[in-house]
Amino acid sequence: MIPLIIMDNRDAKKEVELLFEFVRDLYGDRLTDEELEEVRNGVEHIAETAAALRSIKLENSVEPFSVFKPHRKEA
């Protein structure tokens, strides 16, 4: 089961701990202490990125940005 992600920025450390514990419970027996520390750093980075994305308020009418690149057939 995936842990509940806490949306409040004040609880960012709790979110990181919950996510890291989840990963450690699943894979900790196969990873060294050094690898676990790398996983923790990765989880912290992902949590920071997720918090930044959650902080952007979008209306339902905002469409995804897309780039149109026409394909030209080689002659």
Buried (B, 14 or more C-beta within 10 A) or exposed (E): EEBEBBEEEEEBEBBBBBBBEBBBEEEBEEBEEEEBEEBBEEBBEEBEEBBEEEEEEEEEEEEEEEEEEEEEEEE
